[in-house]
Amino acid sequence: MNPMDDPAGPQLRPGFWQGLGLPAPATGPDQGLAEADMPADPVDLLQRWLADAVAAGLPEPNAMALATVSGDGRPRVRMVLLKGLEPGGALTFYTNRRSRKAADLAAVPRACLMFPWYAVHRQVIVEATVTPLSTAESEPYFRSRPYGSQLGAWASHQSSVIGSRAELEARYAELAARWPEGSQVPMPDFWGGYRAEPQVIEFWHGRRNRLHDRFRYARLDQGWLLERLAP
Ligand SMILES: Cc1cc2nc3c(=O)[nH]c(=O)nc-3n(C[C@H](O)[C@H](O)[C@H](O)COP(=O)(O)O)c2cc1C
């Protein structure tokens, strides 16, 4: 029986993981991060690690977990795609402004973002304050999306309950009749970007014997404070 179907609850009994044939825990690489590798500006290192994630062929290298908190204090997390890294270090992403995450960000304009690059023994965690991008700032990215994704943004009342998939597809078909391929699809007024301004950025690099390297940058009035953390 699948332990997740166990009437006593989804307990992972001894032996469960062996049954899945999980590999032995990785020992971790010999090389990691040293003080001398750490630039004055963490955005330089984030940019380098993003490029490395792309070069390593990781799936969705720009996908990041976006954690928000609701007005009544409930933590929530989901993946979104990083779409821009501004010179000052702000990370941008795009979504539906009536989604659950948008409601969270309206109530508590802070987020924690995490890049899960475990295949290359790396993780980056960003604590940020978040503000919506203006319509003018959001539009260029909307324009760059494929036609189908532009219609998809209109078709989905993201995070609301729907009766069926057929309903969603019927809405898409209606929109495709309204704006045939080749015509300009306007950006929905309920859609746009957000700018996450990092306050803290932590770089984690796996090492042997769980003696991982962790460096945390905290924003100061001028520049960043850099500290090494115990793993
Ligand atoms: C790899 C990946 C990338 C995603 N990128 C986005 C994105 O950029 N924007 C977005 O609104 N949803 C994206 N999603 C879907 C979200 O995870 C989520 O289901 C959706 O935004 C609704 O979240 P909410 O109900 O918490 O607002 C992505 C999902 C995955 C798995």
The ligand as an SDF file (V2000), in Angstrom:
LIG
                    3D

 31 33  0  0  0  0  0  0  0  0999 V2000
    7.7350   26.4700  -12.6150 C   0  0  0  0  0  0  0  0  0  0  0  0
    6.4990   27.2940  -12.3790 C   0  0  0  0  0  0  0  0  0  0  0  0
    6.4900   28.6370  -12.7700 C   0  0  0  0  0  0  0  0  0  0  0  0
    5.3640   29.4370  -12.5520 C   0  0  0  0  0  0  0  0  0  0  0  0
    5.4090   30.7600  -12.9050 N   0  0  0  0  0  0  0  0  0  0  0  0
    4.3640   31.5570  -12.6370 C   0  0  0  0  0  0  0  0  0  0  0  0
    4.4440   32.9600  -12.8930 C   0  0  0  0  0  0  0  0  0  0  0  0
    5.4640   33.4940  -13.3430 O   0  0  0  0  0  0  0  0  0  0  0  0
    3.3390   33.7170  -12.5940 N   0  0  0  0  0  0  0  0  0  0  0  0
    2.1990   33.1660  -12.0810 C   0  0  0  0  0  0  0  0  0  0  0  0
    1.2320   33.9050  -11.8380 O   0  0  0  0  0  0  0  0  0  0  0  0
    2.1090   31.8520  -11.7980 N   0  0  0  0  0  0  0  0  0  0  0  0
    3.1580   31.0340  -12.0630 C   0  0  0  0  0  0  0  0  0  0  0  0
    3.0880   29.6890  -11.7630 N   0  0  0  0  0  0  0  0  0  0  0  0
    1.8560   29.1760  -11.1270 C   0  0  0  0  0  0  0  0  0  0  0  0
    1.9220   29.5060   -9.6200 C   0  0  0  0  0  0  0  0  0  0  0  0
    2.7960   28.6080   -8.9670 O   0  0  0  0  0  0  0  0  0  0  0  0
    0.5370   29.4830   -8.9240 C   0  0  0  0  0  0  0  0  0  0  0  0
   -0.1180   28.2620   -9.1520 O   0  0  0  0  0  0  0  0  0  0  0  0
   -0.3730   30.6010   -9.3990 C   0  0  0  0  0  0  0  0  0  0  0  0
    0.3460   31.8100   -9.6450 O   0  0  0  0  0  0  0  0  0  0  0  0
   -1.4700   30.8770   -8.3720 C   0  0  0  0  0  0  0  0  0  0  0  0
   -0.8990   31.1940   -7.1260 O   0  0  0  0  0  0  0  0  0  0  0  0
   -1.7410   31.8990   -5.9480 P   0  0  0  0  0  0  0  0  0  0  0  0
   -3.1040   31.2520   -5.9570 O   0  0  0  0  0  0  0  0  0  0  0  0
   -0.9830   31.6440   -4.7070 O   0  0  0  0  0  0  0  0  0  0  0  0
   -1.8360   33.3520   -6.2950 O   0  0  0  0  0  0  0  0  0  0  0  0
    4.1990   28.8740  -11.9650 C   0  0  0  0  0  0  0  0  0  0  0  0
    4.2240   27.5290  -11.5710 C   0  0  0  0  0  0  0  0  0  0  0  0
    5.3420   26.7620  -11.7760 C   0  0  0  0  0  0  0  0  0  0  0  0
    5.3470   25.3290  -11.3220 C   0  0  0  0  0  0  0  0  0  0  0  0
  1  2  1  0
  2  3  1  0
  2 30  2  0
  3  4  2  0
  4  5  1  0
  4 28  1  0
  5  6  2  0
  6  7  1  0
  6 13  1  0
  7  8  2  0
  7  9  1  0
  9 10  1  0
 10 11  2  0
 10 12  1  0
 12 13  2  0
 13 14  1  0
 14 15  1  0
 14 28  1  0
 15 16  1  0
 16 17  1  0
 16 18  1  0
 18 19  1  0
 18 20  1  0
 20 21  1  0
 20 22  1  0
 22 23  1  0
 23 24  1  0
 24 25  2  0
 24 26  1  0
 24 27  1  0
 28 29  2  0
 29 30  1  0
 30 31  1  0
M  END
$$$$
